[in-house]
């Protein structure tokens, strides 16, 4: 196993699948950490990045901070892939880079660290 590709995943009982969380592997400290808003069953697993864009997933989709969503996770892009988020009019909001596990997380903020959209 590659320690750089370790992630924490939560078990989604409704769908019967493991959902990887955007995680940070601290190899010297022998720790893997992630933030979650769920009380669930968790496990550490290896997440290998994809070689193509065929199975990239973004969740939650739609991203709704008013419902308690604090980040949107992109899973299965190739390691180092650039993810760009745009407005409907084509203005760049934020650019992310997938980590070595093939994951990236967007906090709902623009490149100036302000909220990307005003909630009404």
N, C-alpha and C positions, 0 to 999 in steps of 0.2 A: 504494500500500500504506500501511496505517496502522501506524507503528512501534510503537504501544502494543499491537498485536495479534500481534506476532511471538513465536513459540514454537520450541523445539527439539523435533524429533520423531525417534524411532528407528525403524528399519525392522525389522519383525517378519518374518523370512524364512519362518517356519512358516505364517503366515497371509497373507503377501504384502501387508501393509498398513503404513502409517505410523502410529505410535502417538505422539500428542502428549504431551510431558512438561510438568508444571507448571513454568513458566518465568518468569523475571524480566527484563523489558526495561529496560535503562538507556539511555535515549535520548541524554542528554548525553554519556555515556561510549561510545556506539556499541557496546554489548555486549548480548548475550542469554545468560543463564546458566540452567542446570538441573542437577539432581542425578539420577544414574541408577546403577543397579546392574548395568547390562548393558554388555558390550563389543559394539558394533554399528556400523552405518552410521547417521550422523545428518545432519540437514539443518535449516536454519532455514526456517520457513514461516509464513504468516499464518493465524491461527485466528480466524475470525469467529464471534462468539457467536450462538447460535440465538435466534430470536424466540419460540419456544414450548418447552415441556418434552418434546415428543414424542420427541426423540432423545438424552436425557441418558443418559450411561453412567458407571458407577462401576467402577474396576478398581484392583488385583486384587480380585476378589470370589469367595470370601470373603477378607477381609483377615486374614492370619496372620503376625504378627511372629515366631513360632517358626520359620517357613520363610524368614526373612530379609526379609519385607516391611517397609519402613520408612515407607510412606505409602500412602494410598488417594487416587486422583485421580478427580475428578468432571469430566467433559468434556461440552460442548455445552449447559450451561444458559445462559439469557440473562445478559448482563453485569449484575452487581449482584444477581443472584438470591441469596436466602438459602437455605442448605442446613442443615437441622437433623438431628442424629444423636441417636437415642434408644435407651435400653435396651429389652429386650422388655417390661418392666413399664411403660414410658411415661415414664421419667425422662429429662430432657434431658441429654445428655452434652456436646455441643459445637455451636456455631453457626458456620457459615462463610459467607463472601460470595464469589461468583464474581467473578473479575477482569475486566478489559476484554476479554480474549480468550475469556471464557466458560469459565474453568477455576477449580477450587478444589482444594486438597490438604489432607487430614487426616492428622496425624501419629500418630494412635492415642491421643491424650491427651484428657483431659476439660477442662473450662473452667478448672480449677485447675492445669493443666499436669502432672497426674499421669497415669500409665497408666490408660486407661479400664477395663481389665479385668485381672485377675490371671491369668497363664498357669500352667497346671498340667501 
